[in-house]
Amino acid sequence: MDAQLKNHKFTYPVLVAVAALALAGCSTAGPGGAESNPPTASASTSATQANAADAMFAAGMAEHHQQALDMSQIVLQADGTDERVRALADKIAAAQGPEIAQMKQWMQDWDQSMESMDHSEMGHSGMIPEQETQRLAKAQGDELNRLFLEQMIRHHEGAVKMAQKELDEGQHAEALALAQKIIDSQRDEIDEMKQLLESL
C-alpha cells in the first residue's frame, strides 16, 4: 500500500480503489510468459483516484480559502478602503469561492467529510490567528488597508506551501492541477500586495 496512506483513516470506497491499483500492478503471465495486463492501465487509473494527501489538501485548503474569503469581506464591506485593495479583495473572493465549492465536491466524491479529517495534520500554513482577524475587522482606512495586505501576504504564502505539498505527495489529476493554479496565482498576488504596501 502507498506509504502516503499509512496511519490515515480512509473510508471503504477509497481503500477499494487503492486495492484495485495494487492488483492492476500485478502481472498475469499469458502464453509464453507474456504480460497480459496493459502497461498503461495502472498509471491511468492512479491519476483519477485520490490518496490521503489529496484528501488532506482538499479539506485543508477549503478551510484555508474560507478564511481568505472572510478577510476579503471585511475589506469589501468597509468604508474608505483603498480602491486597489478593494479590487484585490474582490478578485480573491471571486477566485476562491468556486475553488472551495470544487474541493468540497471532491470530498463528497471521495466519501470523505471535513469533520472526519484530522485537523492536526492538515497543515493550515499561514492561517491568521483570531485575535489578528478581529483587529482587522475593527480597523479603518489606512490601517485596514495595511493590515489586510500584511495578513493576506502571510496567508497566501501558507497556501503556496500547502499546494506544494499536494504537488509532492498527491496523485489526483484535478487536485494537482488546482494546486499548481493556486501556486501560480497566489505568488502573483503576493507580488502585487507587496507593491501595494510600498505605495500606501
C-alpha positions as CSV (number, residue, x, y, z in Angstrom):
1,M,0.0,0.0,0.0
2,D,1.1,3.6,-0.8
3,A,3.2,4.9,2.1
4,Q,1.1,8.1,2.0
5,L,-2.0,6.2,3.1
6,K,-0.2,4.7,6.2
7,N,-1.7,5.9,9.5
8,H,-4.6,7.7,7.8
9,K,-8.2,6.6,8.2
10,F,-9.8,6.3,4.8
11,T,-13.3,5.0,4.0
12,Y,-14.1,1.8,2.3
13,P,-14.5,3.0,-1.3
14,V,-11.1,4.7,-1.3
15,L,-9.4,1.6,0.1
16,V,-11.1,-0.5,-2.6
17,A,-9.7,1.9,-5.2
18,V,-6.2,1.6,-3.7
19,A,-6.5,-2.2,-3.7
20,A,-7.6,-2.1,-7.4
21,L,-4.4,-0.1,-8.1
22,A,-2.3,-2.7,-6.4
23,L,-3.9,-5.5,-8.3
24,A,-3.5,-3.7,-11.6
25,G,0.2,-3.6,-10.9
26,C,0.4,-7.4,-10.6
27,S,1.3,-9.2,-13.9
28,T,-0.6,-12.2,-15.1
29,A,1.6,-14.2,-17.4
30,G,-0.1,-15.5,-20.6
31,P,1.2,-18.0,-23.1
32,G,5.0,-17.8,-23.4
33,G,5.2,-15.7,-20.2
34,A,3.9,-12.5,-21.8
35,E,2.3,-9.8,-19.7
36,S,-1.5,-9.9,-20.1
37,N,-2.1,-6.5,-18.3
38,P,-1.8,-3.3,-20.4
39,P,1.3,-1.4,-19.1
40,T,-0.6,1.9,-19.0
41,A,-3.7,0.7,-17.1
42,S,-2.3,1.3,-13.6
43,A,-0.9,4.7,-14.3
44,S,-4.2,5.8,-16.0
45,T,-6.3,4.6,-13.0
46,S,-3.9,6.2,-10.5
47,A,-4.4,9.7,-12.0
48,T,-8.1,9.5,-11.3
49,Q,-8.0,8.2,-7.7
50,A,-7.4,10.2,-4.6
51,N,-4.9,9.3,-1.9
52,A,-4.6,10.6,1.7
53,A,-2.6,13.7,0.6
54,D,-5.3,14.7,-1.9
55,A,-8.0,14.5,0.8
56,M,-5.8,16.5,3.3
57,F,-5.2,19.1,0.6
58,A,-8.9,19.5,-0.3
59,A,-10.1,19.7,3.2
60,G,-7.3,21.9,4.5
61,M,-7.3,24.3,1.5
62,A,-11.1,24.7,1.6
63,E,-10.9,25.8,5.2
64,H,-7.8,28.0,4.4
65,H,-9.7,29.6,1.5
66,Q,-12.7,30.3,3.7
67,Q,-10.6,32.5,6.0
68,A,-9.4,34.4,2.9
69,L,-13.0,35.0,1.9
70,D,-13.9,36.2,5.4
71,M,-11.0,38.6,5.4
72,S,-11.9,39.9,1.9
73,Q,-15.4,40.5,3.0
74,I,-14.2,42.7,5.8
75,V,-12.5,44.9,3.2
76,L,-15.4,44.9,0.8
77,Q,-17.9,46.0,3.5
78,A,-15.7,48.7,5.0
79,D,-15.9,52.4,4.2
80,G,-12.8,54.3,3.0
81,T,-10.9,51.3,1.7
82,D,-8.2,52.0,-1.0
83,E,-9.8,51.1,-4.3
84,R,-6.8,49.0,-5.3
85,V,-7.1,47.0,-2.1
86,R,-10.8,46.6,-2.6
87,A,-10.2,45.4,-6.1
88,L,-7.7,42.8,-4.9
89,A,-10.1,41.6,-2.2
90,D,-12.9,41.2,-4.8
91,K,-10.5,39.2,-7.0
92,I,-9.6,36.9,-4.2
93,A,-13.2,36.3,-3.2
94,A,-14.2,35.7,-6.9
95,A,-11.4,33.1,-7.4
96,Q,-11.5,31.2,-4.1
97,G,-15.3,30.9,-3.6
98,P,-15.6,28.5,-6.6
99,E,-12.5,26.6,-5.6
100,I,-14.0,26.0,-2.1
101,A,-17.1,24.5,-3.8
102,Q,-14.9,22.3,-6.0
103,M,-12.9,20.9,-3.1
104,K,-16.0,20.2,-1.1
105,Q,-17.4,18.3,-4.0
106,W,-14.3,16.3,-4.3
107,M,-14.6,15.3,-0.6
108,Q,-18.1,14.1,-1.3
109,D,-17.0,12.2,-4.4
110,W,-14.3,10.5,-2.3
111,D,-16.7,9.7,0.5
112,Q,-14.8,11.9,2.9
113,S,-16.1,14.7,5.2
114,M,-14.4,17.8,6.6
115,E,-15.4,16.6,10.1
116,S,-13.7,13.2,9.6
117,M,-10.3,14.7,8.8
118,D,-7.5,15.0,11.4
119,H,-7.2,18.8,11.6
120,S,-3.9,18.5,13.5
121,E,-2.3,17.0,10.3
122,M,-3.9,19.3,7.7
123,G,-1.0,21.8,7.9
124,H,-3.0,25.0,7.8
125,S,0.0,27.0,7.0
126,G,-0.4,30.8,7.1
127,M,-3.7,30.8,8.9
128,I,-4.2,34.2,10.7
129,P,-4.9,33.9,14.4
130,E,-8.3,35.0,15.6
131,Q,-7.1,38.0,17.6
132,E,-5.4,39.4,14.4
133,T,-8.6,38.9,12.3
134,Q,-10.5,40.7,15.0
135,R,-8.1,43.6,14.8
136,L,-8.6,43.7,11.0
137,A,-12.4,43.8,11.5
138,K,-12.1,46.8,13.8
139,A,-9.6,48.7,11.6
140,Q,-10.5,51.6,9.2
141,G,-8.9,53.5,6.4
142,D,-5.1,53.2,6.0
143,E,-4.8,50.8,9.0
144,L,-7.3,48.5,7.4
145,N,-5.5,48.6,4.0
146,R,-2.2,47.9,5.6
147,L,-3.4,45.1,7.9
148,F,-5.3,43.3,5.2
149,L,-2.2,43.3,2.9
150,E,0.2,42.2,5.6
151,Q,-2.1,39.4,6.8
152,M,-3.1,38.2,3.3
153,I,0.6,38.0,2.2
154,R,1.2,35.6,5.1
155,H,-2.0,33.8,4.3
156,H,-1.0,33.4,0.6
157,E,2.5,32.2,1.5
158,G,0.9,29.5,3.6
159,A,-1.4,28.4,0.8
160,V,1.6,28.1,-1.6
161,K,3.3,25.8,0.9
162,M,0.1,23.7,1.2
163,A,-0.3,23.5,-2.5
164,Q,3.4,22.5,-3.0
165,K,2.9,19.6,-0.5
166,E,0.0,18.4,-2.7
167,L,2.2,18.5,-5.8
168,D,4.8,16.5,-3.9
169,E,2.5,13.9,-2.4
170,G,-0.9,13.9,-4.2
171,Q,-1.9,11.9,-7.2
172,H,-5.5,13.1,-8.2
173,A,-5.1,14.8,-11.5
174,E,-7.6,17.6,-10.9
175,A,-6.3,18.3,-7.4
176,L,-2.8,18.5,-8.7
177,A,-3.9,21.0,-11.4
178,L,-5.6,23.1,-8.8
179,A,-2.6,23.1,-6.5
180,Q,-0.4,24.4,-9.4
181,K,-3.0,27.0,-10.2
182,I,-3.0,28.2,-6.6
183,I,0.8,28.4,-6.5
184,D,0.9,30.5,-9.7
185,S,-2.0,32.9,-8.9
186,Q,-1.1,33.5,-5.3
187,R,2.5,34.1,-6.0
188,D,1.4,36.8,-8.5
189,E,-0.9,38.3,-5.8
190,I,1.8,38.2,-3.2
191,D,4.0,40.4,-5.5
192,E,1.0,42.7,-6.2
193,M,0.3,43.1,-2.4
194,K,3.9,43.9,-1.6
195,Q,3.9,46.6,-4.3
196,L,0.6,48.0,-2.9
197,L,2.1,48.1,0.6
198,E,5.1,50.1,-0.6
199,S,2.7,52.6,-2.2
200,L,0.4,53.2,0.7
